[in-house]
């Protein structure tokens, strides 16, 4: 089972892994947030029409909340 922090990192790393730490600024975080909002809306719409997106294990991918942004803020506070 994934912990909340590991789950958040699994979402954050694909987006930020190629950016140097110094490049993760407010603009990068806003881009991530906008990406996640679009992704969540696509997931929500897919669920509504009865064709939900699924992960590699067949589980329905649900819309996400702000918890990954909170984790990013926590990680950056230690990194900086």
Residue pairs with C-beta under 8 A, 6 or more apart in sequence:
2 10
4 67
4 71
5 71
8 67
8 68
8 70
8 71
8 72
9 71
9 75
11 36
11 64
11 68
12 32
12 68
12 71
12 72
12 75
15 32
15 35
16 24
16 28
16 32
16 72
19 28
21 79
21 80
24 76
29 69
29 72
32 69
32 72
33 69
36 64
36 68
36 69
39 64
40 63
40 64
41 63
42 53
43 52
43 53
43 61
43 62
43 63
43 64
44 63
46 52
46 53
47 60
47 62
47 63
52 60
52 61
53 60
53 61
54 60
54 61
55 61
